[in-house]
């Protein structure tokens, strides 16, 4: 029933939505040891903090989503309560994913693998240590690779004991000037490590426009698309799953132009404020991750009930602007929004998990 009600909300886009969000993104921490070139954290996080397990439960129990993403402007695994959050949500029936650099030492990999986590997204934008250090600020490439190998080995051990082979392991690659000629090598590395999928996306400049030359200087859409096609062909040859076909199906040239601040013509496709919510480490409700670092706040889930926030004047006004095909914020021009088809794909993943 939740699937149907959310699907209808996304399809008809009413200003008042009867169904609560079936997907929420909760930011578990704003601490991070890395200094990545394309990250907004250094600019916007003055006083990092963790979300407590009790604070997490207070939010989760109000919404009881079908899908939970634990991710934000920090390194998720830094929060000592992360595994408890995953277990709690999983036991409550949510499909849980989290994003990590996997660059920390001393991670309890076995606890993470056995927590019920459905999807683990590992940020790895390089095929060698030199490029990794240029992008991520520290030479931790070998540690990340070793940690991935450990995760894969634990998954195999888990499967041999008649458990499911989870978490699904996905490399996330942010395409930028420093790694654009390594895309095929990254695909090959992922295959060698036993990763399930590689997911590429163009670097986003929203909020860090001053880094444009540093991140994409000299790159053109034609050049990037050429490298993506080579990586797609390499992936097909070795049987590595990627999202490159989707990016190359006609949307990537738009998304690359968008990241270069040329405007997004498909803003009416955005369906986030009808089925999803982003919640900061401080409990603040926001429409999506694009607003994670902005002052835009629709309410605080530690102080207000979800029902009071989900259809308040701010949320309805935001939805109204999107329905008109206008930008709620200039940074929305740098987004490739999820549409009805993306929601359908997400629901298929939830059912599969």
Secondary structure by P-SEA (a helix, b strand, c coil): caaaaaaaaaacccccccccccbbbbbcccccccccccccccccccbbbbbcaaaaaaaaaaccccbbbbccccccccccaaaaaaaaaaaaccbbbbbccccccccaaaaaaaccccbbbbbcccccaaaaaacccccaaaaaaaaaaaaaaaaaaaaaaccccccbbbbbbbbccccccaaaaaaaaaaaacccbbbbbcccccccccccccccccccaaaaaaaaaaaaaaaaaaccccccccccccaaaaaaaaaacccccccccccccccbbbbcccccccccccccccccccccccccccccccccaaaaaaaaaaaacccccccccccccccaaaaaaaaaaaaac
